[in-house]
Amino acid sequence: RCLLLCTHFMAINIGISHPDRVVETNTLSSVPPPDITYTLSIPETTINGGLLSALQLEAIIYACQQHEVILQNNQRAGFLIGDGAGVGKGRTVAGIIQENYLKGRKKALWFSVSNDLKYDAERDLQDIHAPNIQVHALNKIKYGDTATSEGVLFATYSALIGESQAGGQHRTRLKQILDWCEPGFDGVIIFDECHKAKNATSTKMGKAVLDLQNKLPLARVVYASATGASEPKNMIYMSRLGIWGEGTPFRTFDDFLHAIEKRGVGAMEIVAMDMKVSGMYIARQLSFSGVSFRIEEISLDDDFKLVYNKAAKLWAEALAVFMQAADELCMSSRKSLWGQFWSSHQRFFKYLCIAAKVRCLVELAKKELEAGKCVVIGLQSTGEARTREVLDENDGHLDRFVSAAEGVFQSLVLKHFPSEKQRREKGAGNKRKRKPRARQPKQPRQITDVTVVINISDDSSTESDAMDSDSNSSPDSVQDNTDDVIFVNQTSYQMGMLTVYYMVQLILSPCILMISPKKSLTAPLK
């Protein structure tokens, strides 16, 4: 199937046009939205000043208009914003909150995927000249505190299932939120990046999202996600759209799901068209007309080659030490051990390759900024988890440069290095006894010192004994989003030389660094 995009024609004549061209799918553009009957309360200065574009005002009007509808189950109808990146869902949501604030509904709930997005919410409200609407972070409020009388209560989806270990009046975050809203709450509830609640029947988080909507039947719900309606099974949390339930052709969500999946993608397109005609759905995206693409090849400097070669020697010696310890503890055949080792190996070199592109990327970004262009940088991995660990260790202060690659290696050694304790824990967890496989008897080894020092100097040696086959296999599943690192052959340890055949293709917009396959980890880069 091919996706046809058509220019989006707006149903309103107010505001300043969006800065860029906007399109929507051919199927959605073939049906008109409902007539507008709602009157905005947003100040003329905000509209005429371009703080909210005509495109964003259109979404605000239709959302507020849909909120005037009461469904057959006596719950207020909701609205789904499916706009893509660049259309401005954040400002649209801020505009909906401001509109309701001006109507006298002073409280609002805003759920998102990260607590850090609270600052983005504050920025969006300030950008539309609504700084008087305060944003309160739920994670900064004690469980028993409901003192904040008005404003936006910002929380993450995981906070919905939070519980206080100390007990008390507000033992759960959900109860605290409900107490803050008070009975008869008719304010706005924003489910930003709402696809996080797609597993509403199988996870506590998803069930909490449904529970919150059921306990606040008059709340004005807004779902915001670029992928919210991509698959019908992921729409289960959107109970306020009124597609299934009392007074609809589908008695339950399962009936709706069965009917749509039975008829394929075409049925889902018809559902989207019906949602737009009914005024409960809007989905626009930026046009890619005139967009060009190029690949920048980055040459490696001598300093990086030196770092790369030392890192390769480090992992060669680490593998030898892991093998020696695993053999002595009879753990050499455990795939979980080598799965952790090789997945850490892949993540380490992924971070290293990303770091190699930073300097050139900064130069390219400065050049484009001087040309009057806007730069958007996409990171495959930010190393945020490692940074947070260091912040927690130092009371919120960074006392050193945080290296994600260093963190990966340290975590591997501290958590997965073969030890007697690890063997006992693994052995206690085995419920089924396995038949011993016939193996050739090994000659006993003399171990005089269990302390191992890994040397990464230029004259590091890579001598070791032959390796067991299990240690040479790549992991069955690579962790931490490493599908951009592909093994094309297994490793072998011959003549004291560790050779790893692999291909790395890492993309960091707008640069691509490619390292050719069949390069020896211990051989210098040329």
N, C-alpha and C positions, 0 to 999 in steps of 0.2 A: 504494500500500500504506500502511496506517496502522500505527503502532507502538503496541501495547498494553502497558502496564506494570502489573505486579501486585506486591503486597507480597512481599518476600523473607522466606521462612521458613527459619530457621537449623536446622542439624542438631545443634547442640551446646547444652548448658545451662550453660555456664560463662561467667564474665565479666559485665561490666556492659554493658547495651544501648548501641548507638550513639547519639550525641547527637541525631541527626536521623533521620527516617523514610527507609528505603531500599527501593528497588523493583528489579525486574528485568523483562526482556521476558516477554511472555506465553508464548512458546515455551519459554524456559528454565525458567520457573516450573512448566511442565507436567510436567517430568521431575525425579525426585529424585536427589540426589547419592548416591554410594556410602556404605556404612556406615563408620563411623570405627573404625579399629583401632590408631591411633597414640596413644602416650602422651606428653604434653608434658613438657618439663623446665624451662620458664619458671617462675620463682619465683611462689608464691602471692601475694606482696605486689604483684607487677606486675599480676597478673590481678585480684585483689580491689580494688586501688587504682584501677582504671579507666585505667591507663596504656595498655593495649591493650583496645579494645572487643571485645565478643563477635563482632562482624562481622569484625574484623581477626584475631582468634584463629581463627575458622573458616577463613580463607584460609591462615593459617600451618599449621594442622593438615593440611589437604588437600595443601598443597605438600610438607610433610615426608613425608606418607604416600605420595605419588606418587613421591618420590625413592627409596623402598625398592624400586621396580620396575626390573628390568633388561630392556631390550628385546631383540628377536631378534638384533639386530646387536651385542650385548654392550655397548651404551651405556646409561647410566642415563637413565631417563625424566625429562622436564622438566615444568614446570608453567607455565601462562599465567594471569596476573592481568590481567583486563580491566576492572577497576573504574574508574568515572568519577571526575571531580573531586569532592573532599569526602569520599570514603570513606576515604582515608588510605592510599594505596599506599606512601608513604614509611615510615610506621610499620610497615606489614605487612612490608615488605622488611627493616627493621631487626629486627623480631621473628624472621624466618626466620634472619637472621645470628646473632642471640643464641642461638636454639635450637641451632643447629649448633655454636656456640662452647662452649656448655655440654655438648655431646655429645663434645667433644674435638677438633672440627675448627676449629682456631684461625685458619686462613687463608681469606679470601674475596676475590673480585673483584667490583667494582661499576663497571659501565660506564654512562655517561650522556652527555647532549648538550653539557654545558658543565662546565668545571673549577670554576666558581663553585658548582655544586651540591654540591661536597664539603662545604661548610659546612652545607647542609641535611641531608646524610647524618650529619654529626656531631651535629647538633641532634636528629635522629630517634633516634639511639642514646642520647643523653643523656636524652631524654624518657621512654624506657622503662627508665631506670636501668641503662644498660649503658655507663658512661663508660670502663670499663677496656678496651673494644675500640677500639683506635686506628685512625684513618683516615689513610692515607698517600697523598698526591697523586703520581701517577706523573710528572707534568710537573715536579715538584720534585726528582726522583731522577735522578742521572746514569745514562747508559746502562750503565755497567759495574758499577753498585751493586745488589746484592741483599741488603744487610745486614739489612733489616727482616725479622725472623724470624716475626712473626705480626701479625694484625690485618686490616684491610680495605685492599686496594690499589685506590684510586679512579682511574679514567681515563676519557677520552672515547673515542668510537668512532674519531675521527680519529687518536688516538694509536696505534691498532692498526696503522696503516700508516706510522708514523713511522720514520725512518731516521737514523742518526748519520752526519754528513759526515766525521767523523774515523776511522771504521772501528772496529776493536777487537774484543773478544770478543763484546760485545752490540751488534751493528751495527743491529739492528732492535728496536723496542719489543716486537713479538710474541715474539721469542726471549727477550727479557729477562723477559717475563711468564711464559713457559713455564718458564724456569729458576727463577724465584721460586716457582712452584707445586710444582716437583719432580715426579718420576715417581710415578704412583699417586695423584695429587691427587684427593681426594673431597670437597673443600669446596664452597662455594656460589659460583656465578657469576650475578650479577644483570645482566640486560640491561634497564636502565631506559629508558623511551621507545624500546622496541626496534624501532618502525617505521622508525627511521633506517637499519636494515639491510635494508630491503625489497628493494633492488636487488642481491641477493646474487650474481647471476650476471654483472652488468654493471659493478660498481664494485669497486675494491680494498677498500673498507671492508666491503662485504657479504661478499666472499670471505674476508676476514680473520676475520669473525664465524663463518662456517662452519668455517674452518680451525681456529680455537681450540677449537670444540666437538669436532671430530674428533680433535684431538691430546690432549684431556683427556676420554676416554670415560667416566670414573667421576665426573666433576664433577656437582654438583647444580645444574642450570640452572633459572633462573626468568626468564621473559619477563614484563615489566610494561609495558603500554600500553593506553590507553583505546580505541585504534583498531587494535590489533594484528591482529585477525581480521576487519576490515571488508571486505576483498577477498581472495579466495583466492590471487591472484597475489602478494600481499604476505606470504604465509606461508612463503616458500621457506626463510628462515633458521631456522624453527622445526623443525629436524630432530629434536629430542628428544621431540616429541609422539607419535611413533610412528604417525602417520596413514598415512605412505607408507614404502616400503622393505621390507626383508626381513621376511617373516611377516605382511604386510598385504595387503589386496586391491589396492593400487596399488604397482606395482614401483618406479616413480620418481615424483618430484614432478610431472613433466609429465603423467603418466597421471592423477594426482589432479586437477591443474588442468583438464585437458581434460574430465574427467567432471563436475566441479562447474560449470564455465562453460557446459557444454552444457545443464545442467538449471536454471540461473538461481539467483535468490535463495533459492528454497525449498530447494534442495540445500544451500546454505551454512547455512541455519537448522538443517537436519537434522544437519550436521556439528557445529555448536555444541552442539546437544542431546546428541549422542553423546559429545562431549568432556566435557560436564558429568557425564553418567552414568558415564563412565570415570574421573572424578576428576582430570582434567588441566586443567580450565578453570573459572574462576569469574568472573562479571561482574555487579556490582551498581552502582547509581547512586542519587544522592539524588533524592527525590521533589520535584516542583515544585508540589505541591498547596499552595494558599494564597499563591502568589507573585503579586505585582502589578507593574505596569509603568507608568511615567509618563515624559513628556518634559519636561525643564526647558529653557525658552527663556532664553538668556543675552543680555542687552543689552550692546552694546559701549560702552566708555567713550571719552572724547575722546582719551586717550593712545594707546589702541590704534588708533583711527581715523587718528591722525597717523602712527603707525608703518606702518600698512597703506598709506596713500597714498604715503609715501616709498618703501616697498618696490616699489609699482607703478611709480613713476617710475624707480627703479633698473633694473627689468627692461625698461621701455620704452627707456631709453637703451642698456642692454646689447644689446638686439636690434638697435638701429640700428648700434652699433659692430660687432657680429658680422657684420651684413649688409655693411657697408662693407669689412671685412677679407676676407670670403669672396668678394666681387665682385672685389677687386683680385687675389686669388690664384686666381680661376676655380674656387672651391669652393662657389659658392652653390647648386648643384644637388645637392649630396651629402646624401642623406636621413639618413645616419648622423650628420652634424653637427647637423642640426636635430632629429633624434630625441633626441640627448643634451641639446640645449638645452631642448626642451619637457618632457622628463621631469624635468629638474632644476627647471624652472619649477613643475611640479606638486608636486614634493616640497617645494620651498621654501614654497609657500603652505599646504601641508598642515601642516607644522611650525608655521607662523605661526598657523594657526587652532587647532591644539591648544594652543598657548601662551595663546591668548586665553581658554581655558576653565579654566585652572589655578586662578586666584584664586577663581572662583565654585565650582569643584569642592572646594577646600579648605574653604570655608564650609559647603557641603552636608555634607561628610564630618564636620566637627566637630559639626554639628547632629545628625547621625544617631548619632554616638558618644555624645553626651550623652543620647540617648534609649535607650542600652543596646544598640544594634545593631552588627553587624560590617560593616565597609566593605571591599568588594573593588573595586579600580580596574583597569579594563582599558585598557591603552595600545596604540593601533594601531602606534605606533613610539616607541621609547624614546630614540633617538639614541645608543645605546650605542657604536656603531662610532666616531662622532666623538669621544666621551669617551675611548675607548681610544687614539685617535691622539694626543690631547693628553697623556694619561698617559705614553705612550711617548716623546713629545718632551721631557718634563720629569721623567724618571726616577721615574715613579709618583706625581707630585704635581700637583695642580690649581692653577695660578697665576692662573686667570681663570675667569669664567663661560663654560661651553661652550654655544655656540648651534649647534644642528643645522642651522638655516636658513642661518646664516652659512657653515657648512662645505660645504653643498650648492653655494652660489654660488661660493665660493673654488675648490672642486674643478672646477667647470665651466670657470672662467676658466683655471686652471692646466693642466688636462689637455686641454681641447677647443677653446680659442680658436684660430681659423685662423692658421697660421703656415707659413713656408717649409719648416720641418722636417717638420711634419705632412703637408704636401702631398707631399713626397718619399717619406715612409714609406708613405703611402696609394698613391702611384703605383707604388712598387716591388712592392706586394702585388697589384696587378691582373694577373691572368694572361691575361684575355681582352681584346682590343681592341674597343672599342665604336665604332660608326659615329657620327660627329659629327652632331648634329641641326642642322637649319637654324635659324638664329637671326638676328634683326635685328642689324645691326652697332651696337655701342655707341660713344658718344663717349668718347674717352680722358679720364681724369680726372687732375688734378694733385694728387699727394699730397706734402705738404711735411713732414709729421711723422707718424711711425708710432706715437708715444707717445700713448696715449689716457687721459684722466682722466675717470672717471664721476662726475658730480656728483649728489648726491641732495638738494640743498637745495630749499626750497619753490619757487624760481623756475627749476627745471630745465626746459630746453627739450626738446621731443620731436621737433624738426624733423629730417627725414631724407628720403632719396630713396625712390622707390617700391621695393617689395620683390619679390623673385622668388617665384613661387608655391610652390616647394618649402619655403621657409623658413616659410611660413604653415601648413603641414600639421602636425597633431599626430603624435607618433611611432606607429609601427605597434604597438609593444609598450611599455607603460609599465613602468619598472623600479621596484624597491624597494617592492613591495606597494602600488601607488597605484591600485588598482581602485576606491577610494572617491572618486577625483577624476575627473569625467567631462566631457569636452569635448562640448558640444552644438552647436557651430558653429566654423568656422574664424576665425582672426584676420584683420583687414584693417587696412591702414595708409592712411588717407585724411585729407586736410586737416591733416596734421601731428599727427593724434591716433591713438594706438594703442588699439584697442578689442578686448578679448578677451571673448568670450561663453562663459561656462562655469558649471557648477553644482558646488558643493562640498557634499558631505554627509558630515561627519565625526562619528563617534560615539565619545565617550569616556564610558563608563559612570560615573555615571548621567546624563550630560548630553549633549545634542545641539545642535550649532551649525549653523545652515543659512544660507548666503549665497545670496541669490536670483540667478538667472541674469541675463544682459544687464546687467551692471554694468561701466562703463568702468574700466579699470585706472587711468587717470589722472584720473578724476572723483572728487571727494571722496565719502566714504561718508556717507550720510544716515540 
